[in-house]
Amino acid sequence: MEIKILLADDDELLRNLVKEVLEEENYIVYAAEDGQQALELFYEKKDFSLVILDVMMPQIDGIAVLDDIRSISDVPILMLTALGDSSSELTGLRHGANDYVSKPFHYEVLLERIKNLLKMTKVQGLDIIKFERLVVDYAAHKVFVDGEEVILNNKEFQLLEYLVSNQGIVLSREKILDRVWGFDYEGDIRTIDTHIKMLRATLKEAGNYIKTVRGVGYSFEGKM
């Protein structure tokens, strides 16, 4: 199966280098030099598995492109930001970006982030996903541990779904809060820790799939 990636960055040297690195991994890469061209390619091809957007681009900036794509698609989107530009990172996450990489970056790091996001695409295309001890049935909104159904409330199911859909990716508490509770949620961020604790307890032995990354957040490391 061909994996098509849309890459948009106005830095020609960087754009060409990233395109070359991705093509060496057998990805099909469509490169755009500005936001306008990125949208034209996105609407023309329509079957991208991943989109990589620079935040600062001429014509239409990366956040505006992100908003446009998010209005019609859940395709994973990786943002490229300037080093230390935390405001752009936060804005991107709140507008629906799945991850970000700060420039300058090591290409090995970029590739690992891309592979993790592509795993998410695979998971989202399934109605049921099975791990060694855990089965998540998205269509029926049911969860099974060692063959027995466990009952989750709606928020717990949304939390598990988000973790599973981003398996292998470390999710900050802020990112989880924005995606599951909404960026306008005004409660205490510690509610994340409380819900994770409750979710782990409900999932019994499968709760060990949810890993704590000290000082950062959580990741899901299930074995399929």
C-alpha positions in Angstrom: 0.0 0.0 0.0 1.4 3.4 -1.0 1.8 5.9 1.8 1.4 9.5 0.6 2.8 12.4 2.6 2.1 16.1 2.0 5.1 18.2 3.0 4.8 22.0 3.2 7.7 24.3 4.0 9.0 27.5 2.4 12.6 26.6 3.2 13.7 25.0 -0.1 16.8 23.4 1.2 15.0 21.8 4.2 12.0 20.8 2.1 14.2 19.0 -0.4 16.2 17.3 2.3 13.2 16.1 4.2 11.6 14.9 0.9 14.7 13.0 0.0 14.9 11.3 3.5 11.2 10.3 3.3 11.5 8.9 -0.2 14.4 6.8 0.9 11.9 5.2 3.3 9.6 4.5 0.3 7.0 7.2 1.1 5.4 9.0 -1.7 6.0 12.7 -1.0 4.2 15.8 -2.5 6.1 19.0 -1.6 4.6 22.5 -1.3 6.5 25.7 -1.0 3.7 27.7 0.7 0.3 27.2 2.4 -1.7 27.9 -0.8 0.1 25.2 -2.7 -0.3 22.8 0.2 -4.1 23.2 0.2 -4.2 22.8 -3.6 -2.3 19.6 -3.4 -4.4 18.3 -0.4 -7.7 18.9 -2.2 -6.3 17.5 -5.5 -4.9 14.2 -4.2 -7.3 13.7 -1.2 -5.7 10.4 0.0 -2.7 11.5 2.1 -1.8 9.4 5.1 0.1 12.2 6.8 0.6 16.0 6.5 3.7 17.9 7.6 3.2 21.6 7.9 5.7 24.4 8.7 4.0 27.0 10.9 5.5 30.1 9.2 4.7 30.0 5.5 3.9 32.7 2.9 0.5 33.0 1.2 -1.3 31.0 4.0 0.4 30.1 7.3 0.5 26.6 8.7 -2.1 27.2 11.3 -4.6 28.4 8.7 -3.8 25.3 6.5 -4.3 23.1 9.6 -7.7 24.6 10.3 -8.8 24.1 6.7 -7.7 20.5 6.6 -9.2 19.8 10.0 -12.6 21.1 8.8 -12.9 18.0 6.5 -10.3 15.5 7.6 -8.8 13.7 10.6 -5.5 12.9 8.8 -2.6 13.0 11.2 -0.8 16.3 11.0 2.7 17.0 12.2 3.8 20.7 12.7 7.3 22.0 12.2 8.0 24.9 14.6 10.9 27.2 15.4 13.0 26.1 18.4 11.4 27.3 21.6 8.3 28.6 19.9 6.0 27.1 22.5 3.1 29.5 21.6 2.9 28.0 18.1 3.2 24.5 19.5 0.3 25.1 21.8 -1.8 26.8 19.1 -1.2 23.9 16.7 -2.3 21.3 19.3 -5.4 23.3 20.1 -6.3 23.5 16.5 -6.0 19.8 16.0 -2.3 19.0 15.2 -1.3 15.6 16.4 2.4 16.3 17.1 5.2 18.8 16.5 8.9 18.8 15.9 11.1 21.8 16.6 13.7 23.0 14.1 16.5 22.2 13.8 15.8 18.5 14.2 17.5 15.2 13.7 16.0 13.4 10.7 16.0 10.1 12.8 13.7 11.9 15.3 11.4 13.1 12.5 11.2 9.7 11.0 10.2 8.1 14.4 7.5 10.7 14.9 6.2 10.1 11.4 6.1 6.3 11.9 4.2 6.7 15.2 1.6 8.9 13.5 1.2 6.5 10.7 0.5 3.8 13.3 -2.3 6.0 14.5 -3.8 6.1 10.9 -3.8 2.3 10.9 -5.5 2.1 14.2 -8.1 4.7 13.3 -9.1 2.7 10.3 -10.2 -0.3 12.4 -13.5 -0.8 14.2 -11.9 -3.3 16.6 -8.3 -3.3 17.8 -6.9 -6.2 19.7 -4.0 -6.4 22.1 -2.7 -9.4 24.1 -5.1 -8.7 27.0 -7.2 -5.8 25.8 -9.8 -5.5 23.0 -11.3 -2.1 22.1 -14.5 -2.2 20.0 -15.0 1.3 18.7 -18.2 0.6 16.8 -19.9 -1.0 19.8 -18.3 1.3 22.3 -17.1 -1.7 24.4 -13.9 -2.8 26.1 -12.8 -6.3 27.0 -10.0 -7.4 29.3 -8.9 -11.1 29.1 -12.2 -11.8 27.4 -14.5 -10.1 30.0 -16.2 -6.8 29.3 -15.3 -3.9 31.5 -17.5 -0.9 31.9 -16.0 2.5 31.2 -17.9 5.8 31.5 -17.9 8.0 28.4 -14.9 10.1 29.5 -12.8 7.0 30.3 -13.6 5.5 26.9 -12.6 8.8 25.2 -9.4 8.8 27.2 -8.6 5.2 26.3 -9.4 5.8 22.7 -7.1 8.8 22.5 -4.3 6.9 24.2 -4.7 3.8 21.9 -4.9 5.9 18.8 -1.6 7.5 19.7 0.2 4.3 20.9 3.9 4.7 21.3 3.6 8.5 21.4 4.1 10.4 24.7 1.1 12.6 25.3 1.5 15.6 27.6 -1.2 16.3 30.2 -2.0 19.5 28.4 -2.4 17.7 25.1 -4.7 15.1 26.6 -6.8 17.8 28.4 -7.2 19.8 25.2 -8.2 16.8 23.1 -10.5 14.8 25.6 -11.9 17.6 27.7 -11.6 20.5 25.2 -9.2 23.5 25.2 -11.8 25.6 27.0 -12.0 23.3 30.0 -11.3 25.4 33.1 -10.8 22.6 35.7 -7.6 21.4 37.3 -5.2 19.6 35.0 -4.7 17.0 37.8 -8.0 15.5 36.7 -5.9 13.7 34.0 -4.0 11.9 36.7 -7.2 11.0 38.5 -8.9 9.6 35.4 -5.7 7.7 34.4 -5.6 6.1 37.9 -9.3 5.1 37.6 -8.8 3.8 34.0 -5.9 1.7 35.0 -7.8 0.1 37.9 -10.8 -0.7 35.6 -8.5 -2.3 33.0 -6.9 -4.5 35.6 -3.8 -6.2 34.2 -4.2 -4.3 30.9 -3.9 -1.1 32.8 -0.1 -1.7 32.7 -0.3 -0.7 29.0 -0.6 2.9 30.1 2.8 4.2 31.0 3.7 7.2 33.0 6.5 9.4 31.6 7.6 11.4 34.6 7.4 15.1 34.2 5.7 14.8 30.8 2.5 12.8 30.7 1.4 9.3 29.5 1.9 6.9 26.6 0.1 3.7 25.6 2.4 0.7 25.0 0.1 -2.2 24.2 1.3 -5.4 22.6 -0.8 -6.5 19.7 
